């Protein structure tokens, strides 16, 4: 099961979404009027020592998490559908590459922060099951196994953490529908928690992933320090996040699509334009690839690197706790 298989799977989805978008094009004309007035953060409010960004808006620091929670409460039920629509299914390829880069092996203990509806957790569990080293112990051991000296793989697990219970509820429903809740190896568990203050013991996990979530956090350096704290020595940090396109022509097309089409999709599918306006503004506020890599290093990680996908529309950042 490789990227070519995924491309084949996503192609019919992409085609159907393109047809859907073409049929809805008059709606976009009415909703967005193809405005380019807010494709750059020229009108964003200046920050003070007690404020932070919420998109282009400056808000009191203590209010950002509440505002972000409102956004994701609003979009939770149709979050996965919107991901398919906004990216024409390509987000599935980004996430598959993300898990491939993690390259989990049986025995891995993963925490997936801002894990929401479970996409990364499910791909992790499937990767463990597909590993040639995967040999789970049965619920009851056959005495003959001791005589044969049968060797079983160490159990694997994933903890999906998210500050938003609405997103986790959708994730649990999806896990049940796909049969993941019944799995004992790998196992899956769920935790409502703030990425800045994880109620977990230090050096508890082999890997830490966060996908399309860190830009919504109020204090990103604190999130990175928490990631470093909960990882065991030798543990790996991986972040998949929207980033910055460097090619000018692609940047202009991407900005036009982000600020005009995506909020219109949000209005049409979820009835909530403002939440998706915030989401695209939050991408603009996020540090570029090199600056974010430096932040990861400052949190204590080593061997920090990043990989651009789709011309830098998204990037995977990686680091190790050594």
N, C-alpha and C positions, 0 to 999 in steps of 0.2 A: 504494500500500500504506500505509494509515493506521491510526489507533487503532481506528476502527470495524471495519476488516478484522480486526485483532487480536482485538477483542472477540468477533467472530463465530467466530474460530478457537478461542478459549479457552472459549467457552460450553459446547460439548459436553464438553470436558475437565472443566470445573468441575462440570457436572451429574453426570458419571460418578464424580468424586471425592466429591461429596456423597452419592451413592447408596452408594459404598463406605464412607464414614464412618458412614452410618446402619446399614449391615449390621454394622459393627464396634463399634457403640456399647456393647453388653454388655461387650466387652473393655475399653473405657475405664473402665467402672464398676469392673471388677475391679482394673485396674492403678492408677488414680489415686485412686479413692474420692472424687473431686471435692474433694480437699484444697485449701484456700486458705491453708494455714499458711506457704507460702513464696512468696506473691505479692508481698511487699514485702521489701526487703533488711534487715529489722530484725535478723536474726541474722548478718549478714555480719561477717567478722573485720576488726578495725581494722588499718590499714597502719602500717608503720614506714618508716624511711628505706631499708631494704634489702629491702622486700617490695612486691608489687604485687597487683592484683586478678586472680584467675582465677575468673570468675563472682563469687560472693559469698565465695569463699575467698581468704585472704591467703597468698601463696606467695612464696618467695625470688625476687627479680627475675630472676636468671639461670635459673630453672627454668620460667618462663612459656612461653617459645617451645617448649620440649620438650613441655610439657603440651598446648599448642595443636596441635603436630604430631601427638601421639597421637590427639587428637580427629579431625583430618582424615584421618589414615591409616585410622581406623576407619570413617569415613562416606563415603570417596571414591567407592566403587563405586556407592553408591545416593544420592549427593549430589543429583543432578539430579531423581531420582524424589521424594525428600523435599521438595525445593523446590516441586515441583508439588503434592504432597499438602498441605504446610503452608499454602500460599497459595491453594490451589484454582486454580492456574495464573496468578494475578494477578502473580506476579513477572515473568512474560514482558512484561506491559504496563509495569511499572516500568522494566525494562531497555530496552524499546523507547523509552520517553520519555527515558531517560538518553542514549541514542545520538542521538536526535533533537535533544536540547539541545546535544550536542557538535557536531552538524551538520558532519561531516567532509567535506572536499572532496578530489578527487584530488591527490596529492602530500603528503598528511598522513602524518607519521611518529608513530605512537602507541606508548606503552608502557602496557600494562594490567597493573597490579600486583595481586597476590593474584588473578590471572586464572583460576586453577584450571582448571575444565573448559571454559573458552573461550567462554562465552556472549557476553560483551561483544565479544571479538575477532571472533567470527563475524558479529555484528550490524554491527560497524564495516566489515568486509569487504563485506558485502552492501550497506551504505549507499554505499560507494565505487562499487560496480558499478552501482548504481541512479542515480548522479549524472548529470545531463545533460552534465556536463563531462568524464565519463569516456571517454577514448579511448586505450586502452593501445597501446603500440607492439608490433607483431608481433615474433616471435622473429627473423625475418629481414626486413630492410627492402627493399622493392621499389624499384629505382632510379627508377621512374617517380614515386615519392612525392617525391623531391627536386625533380623538375621541377614537380610539382603544389604544392610547398611545403606538404605535409601536416603538420599540427601534432598531436602526440600529447600526452596529459596526462602530467605527471610521475608517476613510480611512487610508490605508497603502500605502507606496511608497518605491521605491528603486531608488537610483541614482548610475548609473554605471560610475565610473571614471577610466580613463586610460590615460597615457601619449602618447599613440600611436593611432593616428586617424585611421590607417589601421585596427587595431584590433576592434575598436569601430564600424567601418563601417560593418565589418563582423557580429558583434553583432546585429546591427540594422536590417540587412537583415534576420538574424535568428529570431529575435523578430517578424518581419513582417510575416515571413513564418509560425510561430507558433501562430499568433494571439494575441501576447502580446502588440503590439503597440496600439491596439484598447481598451486596458483595462484602465478604469478610477479608479478602485479600486480593486486590487492594481495598482498604476500607475508606469510607468518606464520612466526615463529620462537619458540623456547621457552627459558626461562632459569630455573634453580633459583637463587634469590637471596633474601636477607633485605631486606625493604622499608626497614629502617633503615640498611642499608649496601649500596647497589646498586653492583655492580662495573662501572660505566658512566661514560663521560666526561661532564663537565658540558656543559650546553647542547646536548644530543643529540636532543631530541624536541620536536615541535610540540604534543603533547597528552599528558596523563597522566591515566589513569582508574584508579579503585580502587572496586570494587563489593562490598559486604558483606564487607570484609576488614579495614578499618583498626581496627575495635574489638578485633580479636584481636591487635593488635600491642602489644608491651610498652611502647614509648616513642613515643607518637603524635606529640608535637612533633618528634621526630627524623625520623619518617617524612615529615612535612610539609616539613621542611627539605630532605630528600633529593629530594622531588618538585620543590621550587623549584630545586634545584641542577641537575637533569638536564633541565629545560625550557629551551628557547631563549627569548630576550626576545620577548614577545608570546605565549608559549605559554600554554595553558589547563590548569588543574587542575579535575577533576570527580570528586566522590565521591558514590556512592550508598550509603546506610547506613540501617539501622533507627534510628529516632529516638524522639521523645516525643510522645504524643498528649495534647492539652490539654483536650479535652472530657471531663468526669468520667465520664459514663455510658459513653462509648466506652472510656475508660481501664480501667474496671472489667471490661468484657467482654473487652477485649484481654488484660489481665493474667490473667484466668481461663483464657482459651484458651491463652495462652502457657505458663503454668506447669502446666496440667493435661492439655491435649489434645496439645500438641506433643511432650512427652517420651513420652507413650503411643504416639503414632504412631512415634516413634523406636524404641521397644521392639518394637513389632509388626513394623515393616518392616525394620529393620536389626539388631534384637537388642541395641541400645545405647541405653538410656534416659539414662545419665549424660551422654553427649556432648551430647544435645539439651537436657538440663537446664542444662549449662554455656552453651550457645548463647543460651538465653533469659535467663539471668542476666547474660551479657555485654552484652545489649541494655540492661538496667537500669543498668549501670555506665557506659554511654557518655554523654558530655556532651549536653545538650540543643542544639537548633538554634542558638541565639544564642551559647552558650558555644563550640561547635565553630567557628562562623564567626569568633569572636575568635581562636581558636587558629590558624586559617588565615591571618588577617591578621598575627599575630605571627610567622609563618614567612616573611613577606615578600610575600605576595600582595596584589593590589589588586582593586578592583571585586568584592569578595566578596559573594555573595548566596546565598540558599537557597530552594528550592521544596519545599513539603510535598506528599506524595502520600498518598492514602488517610487523610486526617485527621491526617497526621503519623506514621503507622506507619513510613513511610520518608521520607527527605528527600534531595534532590539539592543538594549544596553546590558552588559554582563560584567560581573565582578566576583572575586572570591575573597572569603575571609581566611587569610593566611596568618 
